[in-house]
Amino acid sequence: MIPIDLSVGAHKQPAFLAKQPFGQVPVLEDGDVTLFESRAIASYVSYKYKDQGTDLLRRGNINETALVGVWADVESQQYNPPISTIVYELVIKGMYGMTTDQAVVDAQSEKLGNVLDVYEARLTENKYLAGNFYSLADQNHIPYTFFLMKTPLASLINSRPHVKAWWEDISSRPSFQKVLANANV
């Protein structure tokens, strides 16, 4: 693990840009493979270590693999856009002394609420998004949801009983708790 000091623009320096041309974190270097984009990294690690711990990709069952793919795409295309904007407005801007745009928060909260209504229905039938097994589709939700839960808009999660139970389950997993113990959040 090599920390990158974003506050001084280390992620915009030529050495870092050679690994991540968009100047963003994270980057993974594993032997001769260099990857960027968190979902690609998570998928790579999940595949590489599929025989250790939980098989997050469900590669042994084509139907389950397909459902993981569907719900991973739902996270990327439906869930992430509004939640990442909300977290930026309510958390990141505050860290840099910027002013929250409440109109943006309100609009994105409505969009996220609509997505969470779909999740509530899905989680009424299944313990996790792709089925009754924890997968990469669930794991991909953890970072932004963690920060959302530190804001008043945690009510978007907490007001939906199945979504709340799902969040409590995935956020209490030992692997995530280990990450939190080693993180400065």
Steps between C-alpha positions, in 0.01 A plus 500: 500500500644831391309806620451776242477853640211641301517833683834582334403359160719188511237327285558754222878449477654325194608187691146441627336598169710232331303247709163676506456739207196669658694587817264322738537235767513204534769328297602136542838369394519122516809365331485609138134603521407860578131573541295805583128547562379349826245263347758353261744459789236333718403265219864408433573432867176304535588283204864454597410392854167329422613183679575688822210622708177599329467456123371850430453433129317166532699359206380146567140575405423686177160622620646639823793652309253674269299636794818631663574677172153650479502635855861619470388697194198632690738629768721663238226650283205565733625517860844657467409816307259642759677372812844618388359845427330512840819393679698760305254772598457402866842359590776587254407865451495548877850358528622772266293785643268513203126567518246221450256552215175395664309495171745239368468298822120510479490392134750219551325386819181451304685297236673290765169446678351360180793260463466397862132425446609244239757365747237472772284287270797287394620450858152393605561189288876450554745560781746664260460675167606217267332228707535337838881531489737788563673613181702773336168669416444557872859586576513775237237692697704526819725805450245767410229353722740512795541875453130557431422335833699775674257764370135584573415321175572169671123508528485395134644164608351479849142566386497186286508196732645249252757745368594588859542131593709444186721799582545388860596154376753606236653778710553270798696239304841431658684597181344847498554543871868419442518767229341753736745415775786586266339806340496858615129575449 
